[in-house]
Amino acid sequence: MQAPVKHKDVEIGGRKFRIRKFPARSGSFILIKLTTILMPIFTSLMPLLKDAKEGSFEDFKVDDKVISTVMSQLGNIAEQDFAYIQDQALKVCYESLSAGLAPVLNENGTFGVADLEDDTMLVMGLTIHALVFNLTSFFQGSGLGGIVPGLTSSRQD
């Protein structure tokens, strides 16, 4: 039996980060919350997915039509829901510095490392990595796990 993976290391924008697992209770709630948010997205994507081989998404290509479909649905997320999900995702992220691991987000909601407050792409990248790392295993048996690998193309350990 293989030991469970408790973290992954990623590099985004030339900076190195460690992403840890969600606490089980937080992860459970985020999974439920994201499922209610993502279900309309998957429903919208179903016509686009019909060309993929049945039961396999290996040949599925993310193109402009898929991106616009996903983005139109993501625009329906309430700001407070997005803020909650993003905060929980960033709380499990740490920057690897010479002095050790530094939390990306402090308990009071402020950034714990330099130069994140105005780096939207880095913050979104960390958010996506944390969510995919923590939740992909739930979807693996469903066939949906094959849709998300392209979202996180950074080095993983």
N, C-alpha and C positions, 0 to 999 in steps of 0.2 A: 504494500500500500504506500502510495506516494504522500509525503507530507504536504499539508495545505500551503499554498502560496499566501504569505501574509503581507507582502508588499511588492511593488515594482519600481524600478528606477527609470526615469525618462529624462530626456534632454529637450528643452524647448527654448528657442532663442539663445542658444549658447549657454544656458543655465541648467544645472542638474537638480532634479527634484526626486524625492521619494514619496510614493503614494501608498498609503496603508489601507487596510480594510476598514469599512464602516463598523462601528459597534452594531451587533445584530439587531437590536431594537430600532435604532435609527435607520439602518439599511432596510429593514422590513417596511417601515413607514415610507421611505423614499421610493421603494419598489412599488408600493401600492399607489402612491401619488403619481409617479412617472407612468405607470400602466394606464391610469385614467387620462393622462395627458397624451400618451403615445398611441392609444387605441385609435383615435380619429386619424392619426397620421398613417398607421398601418392600413386602416380601412381605405384611406385615400390612395395609398400605394398599390392596393390589390390589383387594379387594372394594369398597372405598370409591371407588376410582378408575374402576371399570367404567362409572359413569354419565357420566364425562367423554367428550367427543368423541374418537374414536379418533385417536391421534397428536397430540392437542393438549390441553394442560392449562390453556388460557387461561380457561376457564369454571369451573375447579376452585375450590371454596370451602373454606377452612380453617374447620371448625366444631368444636364440642366433642367430637364423636366422633373426628375426625381427631387432635385434640390429645391426647385420652386414649389413643389407640392409639400415637401417637408416644412419649408420656411413659412408657407402660408398658414399651416396648422400651428407652428410654434408661436406665431404672432398672437394666438389666442390665449396664451398662458398668462394668468394674472401675475402682476408684478410681485405680489407678496409670495406667491407659490414659487416663482423663479428665484427670488431672493433666498427663501428657505432652502431650496434644493442647492443653490450655488454655495451658500454658507456651509451646509453640511459637507459638500464635496471639498471645499477648500480647507475645512478643518482637518482632513486626513492627509493633507499635502504638506511636505516639509522641503525646504531648500537645503541641499547639501553644501555646506560652507566649510572652510578650513577648520573652524572651531567646532564643527559638528552639525547636527540637523537643527534647523530653525523653523518653527511653525509659520506657514504662509499666512494663516489667519489667527489672530489672538482671540481669547475668550470674549473680549469686549467688542469683537467685530472689526477691529482695525487690522491693517496688514502688519505682519510680523517681520517682513523682510523688505529691503529697500526696492524702490522703483517699480512697485506693482500698482499703485493707486491710479496711474494713468496709462497702464499697458493692457488695454482691452484684449488684445489677441493672446497674450500670455495667460491672463486670468481665464479666458474662455478655453484655451488649450488645457490648462490644469483641470478646469471643471469637467470637460469632456473626458479626459484621461481618467479622472477619479470615478466618474459615473460608469464608464465602460469597464474599467478594471473591477469595480465592485458588483456590477449587475449583469455582465455578459453571461456568466455561468448559469444564471437563472434561465436565460433564453436559449441556451445551447441545445437542449433537447427538443425545442420547438421548431427549429429551422430558422428562427429569426436571428440567431447568433451570427449567421453568415453575412448579414447585411451590414454590420457595424465595423468590421476590421479596418476598413479604409479610413475610418475617422481618426484612428490613432496610429500614425505611421512612425512615431519616434522610437528610439531604441528602448527595448524592454528587457529587464533582468529578472 
